[in-house]
Amino acid sequence: MFLNSLSGRFLILTTVFVMLAEVMIFVPSVARFREDYLLLRLEKAQIASLALLADDMIDDALEIELLQNAGVYNVVLRRDDMRQLMLSSPLPTEISGTYDLRNGQPFELIGDALRRLWDTEERVIRVMGQPVRKAGLLIEVTMNTMPLRDAMIDYGLNILKLSAVISVITALLLFLAVRGFLLNPIHRVVRHIKSYADAPEDARRIIEPTASVLELREAEEALQTMQTQLTGSLKQKEHLAQMGGAVAKISHDLRNILTTTQLLVDRMETSVDPMVQRAAPKLVNSISRAVNLCESTLAFGKAEEATPALSRVALAGIVEDVFAGERLAVGQEGVVYTQDIPADLQLRADPEQLYRVISNIVRNGRQAIIATGKGGEIAVHGHDDEDNWWISITDTGPGLPPKAREHLFTPFQGGVRKGGTGLGLSIAAELVRGHGGLLKLRRTDGAGTEFEICLPKGKVDIDSSATK
């Protein structure tokens, strides 16, 4: 798996390329080592010949020792245009080749070195060079090739080992550098993409550009723009698809405003004025048709809900505002509103959207209680734990019928009352999802209904969500 990743392939390629570079250096290095080896033999042979010149009475044993120390068989020193055999010993075989180091060319030296490495036979060669410190015109020696080849192999193996170590260290350093500056930011972008794909409607999952590398930051900014636009497009297309034949209807909130007018028209039916009695039924029917037509098209269908503007808000204050609005509504007699929320409980949310969520649920509870013709209670409870804020909204109404439970959060299918569209809970659920939270039905029975809202405290854990 690692070898198929960008990190693994980069590490392998770096190692291979460094090794190739070292191999390209290896060949001329070995050639240079061969030349230095032969020059050293010439220098030692010259020193031995000078020792002989200093003392003509050197015995045979000492002469052999000088030749062995120089690593040669014979030494010939040319001084003053005179060629003199200074030191000599029997040759094991005939001379197989002559090499002149005075005018050796680079490619010639490289070729000779490679041939010597390839040749495994023991041979005797003649080597000629320039004496050091101008001690003569020419010096030449005869020598065995096997010690030279063995020394070249040892040197080559050491070079290869050192090259391998250097290539691994270089590759590792480059790997760590690229991983820190490129791969980690790329992985972060990938995790954001996976996290966003899990819940495109959650505004917290939209990436925030943080990369310091110019190209990566441009990619993050482009991704942020795309995610923002895609979130809006997904919501809008979802709304339009759900509306279907209800495109001509108006917003759910506008219908609530018209409800007051409808209640006033209902009272006109009790008038004793004959003209009012004749006109009231027609007016009631017209208002009823208008209310049914004014569904949530303006807020729900014309465009996506705005991205929540998160801030610290006091839950108790929002709930009190919702209760105050409900108390002003016509036909709320007999409904008691209570809340159990700590005064210091603050959560991070969009105050306007949170108001709409709670208001829709409370309003549905009030209407359910009034439909029974009896009194009832609506209670809101709030608390928090280490990870989330919790809001529960209960009413003592008759509970939801089975048909409503099946499509509770589906637009135009989850309505409970006659003529209802079911948009209130659908809008509320969508607004809660925009906060990264969840709206669900905890219970509904003859004793009432309870809805629960869960809002997360922390930011999205990109790492964990991307691995799911």
C-alpha positions in Angstrom: 0.0 0.0 0.0 2.8 2.4 0.9 4.6 1.8 -2.4 1.4 2.8 -4.3 1.2 6.1 -2.4 2.8 9.4 -3.6 5.0 9.3 -0.5 6.3 5.8 -1.3 6.9 6.4 -4.9 8.7 9.7 -4.2 11.0 7.9 -1.7 11.8 5.1 -4.2 12.4 7.5 -7.1 14.6 9.7 -5.0 16.7 6.7 -3.9 17.0 5.4 -7.5 18.0 8.8 -8.9 20.6 9.4 -6.2 22.0 5.9 -6.9 22.2 6.6 -10.6 24.0 9.8 -9.9 26.4 8.0 -7.6 27.0 5.3 -10.3 27.8 8.0 -12.8 30.4 9.3 -10.3 31.6 5.8 -9.5 33.1 5.0 -12.9 35.4 8.1 -13.1 36.2 7.7 -9.4 37.5 4.1 -9.9 39.5 5.3 -13.0 41.0 8.0 -10.8 41.8 5.5 -8.1 43.6 3.2 -10.6 45.7 6.1 -11.9 46.6 7.2 -8.3 47.4 3.6 -7.5 49.8 3.3 -10.4 51.4 6.7 -9.7 52.0 5.6 -6.1 53.8 2.5 -7.4 55.9 4.7 -9.7 56.7 7.0 -6.8 57.7 4.1 -4.5 59.8 2.6 -7.3 61.5 5.9 -7.8 62.3 6.1 -4.1 63.8 2.6 -4.3 65.9 3.5 -7.3 67.2 6.6 -5.6 68.2 4.5 -2.7 70.2 2.3 -5.0 71.8 5.3 -6.6 72.9 6.5 -3.2 74.5 3.2 -2.3 75.7 1.0 -5.1 76.6 -1.8 -2.7 73.0 -2.8 -1.9 72.8 -6.6 -1.6 70.3 -8.8 -3.4 68.1 -9.3 -0.3 67.7 -5.6 0.2 67.0 -5.1 -3.5 64.2 -7.6 -3.3 62.8 -5.9 -0.2 62.8 -2.6 -2.0 60.9 -4.1 -5.0 58.4 -5.8 -2.7 57.8 -2.6 -0.8 57.2 -0.8 -4.1 55.0 -3.6 -5.3 56.8 -4.0 -8.6 59.1 -6.5 -10.4 61.5 -4.1 -12.2 62.3 -0.4 -12.1 63.8 1.5 -15.0 64.9 5.1 -14.5 65.9 7.3 -17.4 68.2 10.1 -16.5 70.2 12.3 -18.8 68.9 10.4 -21.9 70.3 7.2 -20.4 68.0 4.3 -19.7 69.2 2.4 -16.6 67.7 -0.8 -15.1 67.9 0.2 -11.5 66.1 -2.8 -9.8 65.0 -6.0 -11.2 63.6 -9.4 -10.3 62.4 -12.4 -12.4 59.0 -11.8 -14.2 56.4 -14.6 -13.6 54.9 -14.1 -17.1 55.4 -12.0 -20.2 54.4 -8.4 -20.2 50.8 -8.2 -21.5 50.4 -4.5 -21.9 52.0 -1.1 -21.5 50.4 2.0 -20.1 51.8 5.5 -20.3 50.4 7.8 -17.6 52.1 10.9 -18.9 49.4 11.7 -21.5 46.5 9.6 -20.4 43.1 10.9 -21.6 40.0 10.7 -19.3 38.0 8.3 -21.5 41.1 6.2 -22.1 41.7 6.0 -18.3 38.1 5.0 -17.7 38.2 2.3 -20.4 41.5 0.9 -19.0 39.9 0.8 -15.5 36.8 -1.0 -16.6 38.8 -3.5 -18.6 41.0 -4.2 -15.5 37.9 -4.8 -13.4 36.5 -7.1 -16.0 39.7 -9.1 -16.4 40.1 -11.8 -13.8 43.4 -13.2 -15.2 46.7 -12.5 -13.4 48.9 -10.4 -15.8 52.1 -8.4 -15.8 51.9 -4.9 -17.2 54.5 -2.1 -17.8 53.6 1.3 -16.5 55.4 4.5 -17.5 55.3 7.9 -16.0 57.0 11.1 -15.1 59.4 11.0 -12.1 58.4 13.2 -9.3 60.4 16.4 -8.4 62.1 16.1 -11.9 64.3 13.3 -10.7 64.6 12.0 -14.3 63.1 12.0 -17.7 61.1 8.8 -17.4 60.4 6.0 -15.0 58.8 2.7 -15.8 58.0 -0.4 -13.8 56.6 -3.8 -14.3 53.9 -5.1 -11.9 51.3 -7.7 -11.2 47.6 -6.6 -12.0 45.9 -8.7 -9.3 46.8 -6.4 -6.4 45.6 -3.5 -8.5 42.3 -5.2 -9.3 41.7 -6.2 -5.7 42.4 -2.7 -4.5 40.0 -1.3 -7.2 37.3 -3.7 -6.1 37.7 -2.8 -2.4 37.6 0.9 -3.3 34.5 0.4 -5.5 32.6 -1.5 -2.8 33.4 1.2 -0.3 32.1 3.8 -2.8 29.0 1.8 -3.4 28.3 1.4 0.3 28.8 5.1 0.9 26.6 5.9 -2.1 23.8 3.7 -0.8 24.0 5.4 2.6 24.0 8.9 1.1 21.1 8.0 -1.3 19.0 6.7 1.6 19.7 9.7 3.8 19.1 12.1 0.9 15.9 10.4 -0.1 14.7 10.3 3.5 15.4 14.0 4.1 13.7 14.9 0.8 10.8 12.7 1.7 10.3 14.3 5.1 10.6 17.8 3.5 8.1 17.0 0.8 5.8 15.3 3.2 5.8 18.3 5.5 5.4 21.0 2.9 3.3 19.2 0.3 1.8 15.9 1.3 0.4 16.8 4.7 -1.4 19.9 3.2 -2.7 17.7 0.4 -3.9 15.1 2.9 -5.7 17.8 4.8 -7.5 18.9 1.7 -8.5 15.3 1.0 -9.8 14.9 4.5 -11.9 18.1 4.1 -13.3 16.8 0.8 -14.3 13.5 2.4 -15.7 15.2 5.5 -17.7 17.6 3.3 -19.0 14.7 1.2 -20.5 13.2 4.4 -22.7 16.2 5.1 -22.6 18.9 2.4 -25.3 20.9 4.2 -23.1 21.3 7.3 -21.5 24.8 7.0 -18.7 23.8 9.5 -17.3 21.3 7.0 -16.4 23.9 4.5 -12.6 24.2 4.3 -10.8 27.3 5.7 -7.6 28.0 3.7 -4.5 27.8 5.9 -1.8 26.6 3.6 1.4 28.7 3.3 2.4 27.3 -0.1 0.9 29.6 -2.7 -0.3 26.9 -5.1 -1.9 24.9 -2.2 -3.6 27.9 -0.8 -5.1 28.7 -4.2 -6.4 25.2 -4.3 -7.9 25.5 -0.9 -9.5 28.8 -1.8 -10.9 27.3 -5.0 -12.3 24.4 -3.0 -13.8 26.7 -0.4 -15.6 28.7 -3.2 -16.8 25.4 -4.8 -18.1 24.0 -1.5 -19.9 27.2 -0.7 -21.6 27.3 -4.1 -22.3 23.6 -4.1 -23.9 23.7 -0.7 -26.2 26.5 -1.9 -26.9 24.7 -5.1 -27.7 21.4 -3.4 -30.1 23.0 -1.0 -31.9 24.9 -3.8 -32.2 21.9 -6.0 -33.4 19.8 -3.1 -36.0 22.4 -2.4 -37.2 22.7 -6.0 -37.4 18.9 -6.3 -39.4 18.6 -3.1 -41.8 21.3 -4.0 -42.9 19.7 -7.2 -46.4 21.1 -8.0 -46.2 23.5 -5.1 -44.0 26.1 -6.9 -46.8 28.7 -6.9 -47.3 28.6 -3.1 -45.8 31.2 -0.8 -43.8 30.8 2.4 -44.9 28.9 5.4 -44.1 31.9 7.6 -46.4 34.1 5.5 -49.2 31.7 6.0 -48.8 32.1 9.8 -49.3 35.8 9.3 -52.5 35.2 7.2 -53.8 32.9 9.9 -54.7 35.8 12.0 -56.8 37.3 9.1 -58.5 34.0 8.7 -59.5 33.9 12.4 -61.0 37.4 12.1 -63.0 36.4 9.0 -64.3 33.3 10.9 -65.8 35.7 13.5 -67.6 37.6 10.8 -69.8 34.5 10.2 -71.5 35.3 13.6 -72.6 38.7 12.4 -76.4 39.4 12.2 -75.9 41.7 9.2 -77.6 40.0 6.2 -75.1 41.3 3.7 -72.2 40.1 5.9 -73.9 36.7 6.3 -74.1 36.4 2.5 -70.5 37.6 1.9 -68.8 35.9 4.8 -68.9 32.3 3.4 -67.4 33.4 0.1 -64.8 35.5 1.9 -63.9 32.6 4.2 -63.5 30.3 1.2 -61.3 32.9 -0.6 -59.1 33.4 2.5 -58.8 29.7 3.0 -57.8 29.2 -0.6 -55.2 32.0 -0.2 -53.8 30.5 3.0 -53.5 27.1 1.3 -51.8 28.8 -1.6 -49.3 30.7 0.6 -47.0 27.9 1.4 -43.3 28.3 2.0 -42.2 29.1 -1.5 -40.6 32.4 -0.6 -38.4 31.1 2.2 -38.2 27.5 1.1 -38.2 27.4 -2.6 -36.9 30.7 -4.0 -33.3 30.1 -2.8 -31.2 28.2 -0.3 -31.2 29.0 3.4 -28.3 31.3 4.3 -25.2 29.9 5.9 -25.7 30.2 9.7 -23.9 33.2 11.3 -22.7 31.5 14.4 -22.4 33.5 17.6 -22.8 33.0 21.4 -26.5 33.4 22.3 -28.4 32.9 25.5 -31.0 30.1 25.0 -33.3 31.3 27.7 -33.7 34.7 25.9 -34.6 33.1 22.6 -37.1 30.8 24.2 -38.7 33.7 26.0 -39.0 35.6 22.7 -40.8 32.6 21.2 -43.2 32.3 24.1 -43.9 36.1 24.0 -44.8 35.8 20.3 -47.1 32.8 20.9 -48.9 34.5 23.7 -49.9 37.3 21.3 -51.4 34.9 18.8 -55.2 34.5 18.5 -56.6 31.4 19.9 -53.9 30.5 22.5 -56.1 30.5 25.5 -55.6 27.7 27.9 -52.0 27.0 26.7 -49.3 27.4 29.4 -45.7 28.0 28.4 -42.8 27.0 30.7 -39.1 26.7 30.4 -36.4 25.0 32.4 -33.1 26.5 31.1 -30.1 27.7 33.2 -29.8 31.5 33.0 -26.1 31.2 32.1 -26.6 28.5 29.4 -25.1 30.0 26.1 -24.7 28.0 22.9 -23.1 28.8 19.5 -25.8 29.2 16.9 -27.4 31.6 14.5 -30.0 33.4 16.8 -32.5 34.1 14.0 -32.4 30.5 12.7 -32.6 29.1 16.1 -35.6 31.3 16.9 -37.3 29.9 13.7 -36.6 26.3 14.7 -38.0 26.6 18.2 -40.9 28.8 17.0 -42.0 26.3 14.4 -42.0 23.4 16.9 -43.7 25.5 19.7 -46.4 26.7 17.2 -47.2 23.2 16.1 -47.6 22.2 19.7 -49.9 25.1 20.4 -52.1 24.3 17.4 -52.2 20.6 18.4 -53.3 21.5 22.0 -56.0 24.0 20.8 -57.4 21.4 18.3 -58.3 19.2 21.3 -60.5 22.0 22.8 -58.7 21.6 26.1 -55.9 23.3 27.8 -52.3 22.1 27.8 -48.7 22.9 28.4 -45.7 23.5 26.2 -42.3 23.2 28.0 -38.8 23.8 26.7 -35.8 22.3 28.6 -32.2 23.0 27.9 -28.9 21.6 29.2 -25.4 20.7 27.9 -22.7 18.1 28.4 -19.1 17.9 27.4 -19.8 17.6 23.6 -23.3 19.0 22.9 -26.1 21.4 23.7 -29.5 19.7 24.1 -32.9 21.3 23.7 -36.1 19.4 24.3 -39.6 20.8 23.4 -42.6 18.9 24.8 -46.4 19.5 24.5 -49.4 17.8 26.1 -51.3 17.5 22.8 -52.9 14.4 21.4 -49.7 13.2 19.7 -48.9 12.7 16.1 -50.9 10.3 13.9 -49.0 7.4 12.3 -49.2 8.9 8.8 -47.5 12.1 10.0 -44.7 10.1 11.6 -43.8 8.4 8.4 -42.9 11.6 6.6 -42.4 13.9 9.6 -39.6 16.0 8.1 -40.6 15.6 4.4 -42.0 18.8 2.8 -45.6 18.7 1.7 -46.1 15.2 3.2 -45.6 15.6 6.9 -48.6 17.9 7.6 -50.8 17.0 10.6 -53.6 19.5 10.4 -56.0 19.6 7.5 -54.6 21.9 4.8 -51.1 21.8 6.4 -48.1 21.3 4.3 -45.6 19.9 6.8 -43.0 22.6 5.9 -42.5 23.9 9.4 -40.6 20.8 10.7 -38.8 20.3 7.3 -37.4 23.9 7.5 -36.5 23.4 11.2 -34.7 20.2 10.5 -32.8 21.8 7.7 -31.7 24.8 9.8 -30.5 22.4 12.5 -28.5 20.4 10.0 -26.9 23.7 8.9 -25.5 24.0 12.4 -24.1 20.4 12.2 -26.8 19.2 14.6 -29.8 17.0 14.5 -33.6 17.4 15.1 -35.5 14.2 16.0 -38.8 13.1 17.4 -38.1 11.6 20.9 -41.7 10.4 21.6 -45.3 10.9 20.6 -48.3 9.3 22.2 -51.7 10.2 23.8 -49.8 12.1 26.5 -48.1 14.5 24.1 -45.1 14.9 21.8 -41.4 15.6 22.5 -38.8 16.9 20.0 -35.1 17.0 20.7 -32.5 19.3 19.2 -28.8 18.4 19.5 -26.2 21.0 18.6 -22.5 20.1 18.7 -20.0 22.2 20.7 -16.8 21.5 18.9 -15.6 21.9 15.3 -15.8 19.1 12.9 -13.2 16.4 13.5 -11.9 16.2 9.9 -9.6 13.3 10.6 -12.2 11.0 12.1 -15.0 11.9 9.7 -12.7 11.4 6.7 -11.9 7.8 7.8 -15.5 6.7 8.2 
